[in-house]
Amino acid sequence: MFSFDEGQLTKGLRSCLENADRLVQESDLLYGAGHLERSLALAVLALEELGKLICINGLAFSLTRSSRGEESFHHVRKTHQAKLSALYSFPLVIFQFARLDERVFADETRNKSIHKIIQGFHGHMERLEPWIGGMDNLEGLNRWKQQALYVDFDDEQGFTGPSGCDPELVTAVQGLARHMVDGLRKVLLGNLDRYAEAIRAIRRTVTPEEFSKIERWIAEELKQIRG
């Protein structure tokens, strides 16, 4: 019934998180060596991997190989802008993973740490506004990544190469990626077994109609986050 079993889901989550972590580290190394354009590109790629992680989580509600959820995932994993758009649901994903450990919300200190992750996410998003034109335009980071990597042609300037990258933009993108990686490491890695068990329980008990209701609820929550 499920083409992505719990083992594949948890493997995908872990792999994306580990790869995003490495990409941020390598971005830091390039920044320190003065290669700002390549540093920016790797930081954006790290964000795309985190967007893919969020989409893999959505496969928990993918009922069949032909379901819309799985079709959407295969589209998203090949589309840069779509992976960046998925980042808006980061707060929901953090709360979802955090709730797998009952101690988190029973302990005030742990509870505050989760809210701090969410608040920090919004703070880093705000720092990107001067370059992407608003918090609702994370997809604009794909354009910066392209400019940082490739030679292009402009009607006025002719051929242009990667140059003149704003160091503050690079540090802003790195900051967002690092914050998200650290937040997910805190709530995800220790909860993967709980996550797999929760998915198994959901898949045993939730009907297709109830899955549809869950999907609609998630869509509404995302609209509120972006609005």
C-alpha positions as CSV (number, residue, x, y, z in Angstrom):
1,M,0.0,0.0,0.0
2,F,2.8,2.4,0.9
3,S,5.7,2.7,-1.6
4,F,7.8,4.6,1.0
5,D,8.0,2.5,4.1
6,E,9.0,3.9,7.5
7,G,12.6,2.8,7.0
8,Q,12.9,4.7,3.8
9,L,11.2,7.8,5.3
10,T,13.6,7.9,8.3
11,K,16.6,7.2,6.0
12,G,15.6,10.1,3.8
13,L,15.1,12.5,6.7
14,R,18.5,11.6,8.2
15,S,20.3,11.7,4.9
16,C,18.9,15.2,3.9
17,L,19.8,16.6,7.3
18,E,23.3,15.2,7.3
19,N,23.9,16.5,3.8
20,A,22.6,19.9,4.6
21,D,24.9,20.0,7.6
22,R,27.9,19.2,5.4
23,L,26.9,21.8,2.8
24,V,26.7,24.5,5.5
25,Q,30.1,23.5,6.8
26,E,31.6,23.6,3.3
27,S,30.0,27.0,2.7
28,D,31.7,28.3,5.8
29,L,35.1,27.0,4.5
30,L,34.6,28.7,1.1
31,Y,33.5,32.0,2.8
32,G,36.7,31.9,4.9
33,A,38.8,31.4,1.8
34,G,37.1,34.5,0.2
35,H,35.0,32.5,-2.3
36,L,31.8,34.2,-1.5
37,E,29.8,33.3,-4.6
38,R,30.4,29.5,-4.2
39,S,29.8,29.9,-0.5
40,L,26.4,31.4,-1.2
41,A,25.5,28.7,-3.7
42,L,26.3,25.9,-1.2
43,A,24.3,27.7,1.5
44,V,21.2,27.8,-0.8
45,L,21.7,24.2,-1.7
46,A,21.7,23.3,2.0
47,L,18.3,25.1,2.3
48,E,17.1,23.1,-0.7
49,E,18.1,19.8,1.0
50,L,16.1,20.9,4.1
51,G,13.1,21.7,1.9
52,K,13.5,18.2,0.5
53,L,13.5,16.8,4.1
54,I,10.2,18.6,4.8
55,C,8.7,17.1,1.6
56,I,9.9,13.6,2.6
57,N,8.1,14.0,5.9
58,G,4.9,14.6,3.8
59,L,5.3,11.1,2.3
60,A,4.0,9.8,5.6
61,F,0.6,10.7,4.2
62,S,1.3,9.3,0.8
63,L,-1.1,6.3,0.6
64,T,-0.3,4.7,-2.7
65,R,2.3,4.9,-5.5
66,S,-0.1,6.9,-7.6
67,S,-1.2,9.3,-4.8
68,R,-1.0,13.1,-5.2
69,G,1.5,13.3,-2.2
70,E,4.0,11.1,-3.9
71,E,3.6,12.8,-7.3
72,S,4.1,16.1,-5.6
73,F,7.3,14.8,-3.9
74,H,8.8,13.7,-7.2
75,H,8.1,17.1,-8.7
76,V,9.5,19.0,-5.7
77,R,12.7,17.0,-5.5
78,K,13.5,18.1,-9.1
79,T,12.4,21.7,-8.7
80,H,14.6,24.3,-6.9
81,Q,11.9,26.8,-6.2
82,A,9.6,24.2,-4.8
83,K,12.2,22.9,-2.3
84,L,12.7,26.5,-1.1
85,S,9.0,27.0,-0.8
86,A,8.7,24.0,1.4
87,L,10.8,25.8,4.0
88,Y,7.8,27.8,5.1
89,S,6.4,24.8,6.9
90,F,9.6,24.5,9.1
91,P,7.7,25.6,12.2
92,L,5.1,23.0,11.8
93,V,7.7,20.3,11.2
94,I,9.6,21.4,14.3
95,F,6.5,21.1,16.5
96,Q,5.6,17.8,14.9
97,F,9.0,16.2,15.7
98,A,9.2,17.8,19.1
99,R,5.8,16.4,20.1
100,L,7.1,12.9,19.6
101,D,9.0,13.2,22.9
102,E,6.4,13.8,25.6
103,R,9.1,15.3,27.9
104,V,9.5,18.3,25.6
105,F,6.2,20.0,26.4
106,A,6.2,18.8,30.0
107,D,9.5,20.5,30.7
108,E,9.4,24.3,30.6
109,T,13.0,24.6,29.6
110,R,12.7,22.2,26.7
111,N,9.4,23.9,25.7
112,K,11.1,27.3,25.6
113,S,13.9,25.8,23.5
114,I,11.4,24.7,20.8
115,H,9.8,28.2,20.7
116,K,13.2,29.7,20.5
117,I,13.9,27.6,17.3
118,I,10.7,28.9,15.8
119,Q,11.4,32.5,16.7
120,G,15.0,32.3,15.4
121,F,13.7,31.0,12.1
122,H,11.5,34.0,11.6
123,G,14.3,36.3,12.7
124,H,16.7,34.8,10.1
125,M,13.9,35.1,7.5
126,E,13.5,38.8,8.2
127,R,17.3,39.3,7.7
128,L,16.9,38.1,4.1
129,E,14.2,40.6,3.1
130,P,16.6,43.2,1.6
131,W,17.7,40.6,-1.0
132,I,14.6,38.5,-1.7
133,G,12.0,41.3,-1.5
134,G,10.0,40.0,1.4
135,M,9.6,37.0,3.7
136,D,7.1,35.4,1.2
137,N,9.7,35.1,-1.5
138,L,12.3,32.5,-0.4
139,E,12.1,31.1,-3.9
140,G,14.1,34.2,-4.9
141,L,17.2,32.6,-3.4
142,N,17.3,30.3,-6.4
143,R,18.1,33.4,-8.6
144,W,21.0,34.4,-6.3
145,K,22.3,30.8,-6.4
146,Q,22.2,30.8,-10.2
147,Q,24.0,34.2,-10.4
148,A,26.6,32.9,-7.9
149,L,27.4,29.8,-10.1
150,Y,27.1,30.6,-13.7
151,V,28.2,32.9,-16.5
152,D,25.1,34.7,-17.9
153,F,24.3,37.1,-20.7
154,D,22.7,40.5,-20.2
155,D,21.5,42.7,-23.1
156,E,23.2,45.8,-21.5
157,Q,26.3,44.2,-19.9
158,G,26.9,41.3,-22.3
159,F,28.4,38.2,-20.7
160,T,28.7,38.4,-16.9
161,G,30.3,36.0,-14.5
162,P,29.8,35.3,-10.8
163,S,31.1,38.4,-8.9
164,G,30.3,41.1,-6.5
165,C,28.4,38.9,-4.0
166,D,27.3,40.8,-0.9
167,P,29.0,39.2,2.2
168,E,26.0,40.1,4.3
169,L,23.7,38.1,2.0
170,V,26.0,35.1,2.3
171,T,26.0,35.3,6.1
172,A,22.2,35.7,6.2
173,V,21.7,32.6,4.1
174,Q,24.3,30.7,6.0
175,G,22.6,31.8,9.3
176,L,19.2,30.6,8.2
177,A,20.6,27.2,7.0
178,R,22.6,26.7,10.1
179,H,19.7,27.6,12.4
180,M,17.4,25.2,10.6
181,V,20.0,22.3,10.7
182,D,20.7,22.8,14.4
183,G,16.9,23.0,15.2
184,L,16.2,19.8,13.2
185,R,19.1,18.0,14.8
186,K,17.7,18.8,18.2
187,V,14.2,17.5,17.6
188,L,14.7,14.9,14.9
189,L,17.7,12.7,15.4
190,G,16.7,11.4,18.8
191,N,13.2,10.9,17.7
192,L,13.6,8.8,14.5
193,D,12.5,5.6,16.2
194,R,9.5,7.3,17.7
195,Y,8.7,8.9,14.3
196,A,8.8,5.5,12.5
197,E,6.5,4.0,15.2
198,A,4.1,7.0,14.9
199,I,3.9,6.6,11.2
200,R,3.2,2.9,11.5
201,A,0.4,3.6,14.0
202,I,-1.1,6.3,11.7
203,R,-1.0,4.1,8.7
204,R,-2.7,1.3,10.6
205,T,-5.6,3.4,11.9
206,V,-6.2,6.4,9.7
207,T,-8.6,6.1,6.8
208,P,-8.1,7.7,3.4
209,E,-10.8,10.2,4.2
210,E,-9.0,11.1,7.4
211,F,-5.7,11.5,5.5
212,S,-7.4,13.9,3.2
213,K,-8.6,16.0,6.2
214,I,-5.1,16.0,7.6
215,E,-3.7,17.2,4.2
216,R,-6.3,20.0,4.1
217,W,-5.5,21.0,7.7
218,I,-1.8,21.2,6.8
219,A,-2.5,23.3,3.7
220,E,-4.5,25.8,5.8
221,E,-1.8,26.0,8.5
222,L,0.8,26.8,5.8
223,K,-1.4,29.5,4.4
224,Q,-1.6,31.1,7.8
225,I,2.2,30.9,8.3
226,R,2.8,32.5,4.9
227,G,0.0,35.1,5.3
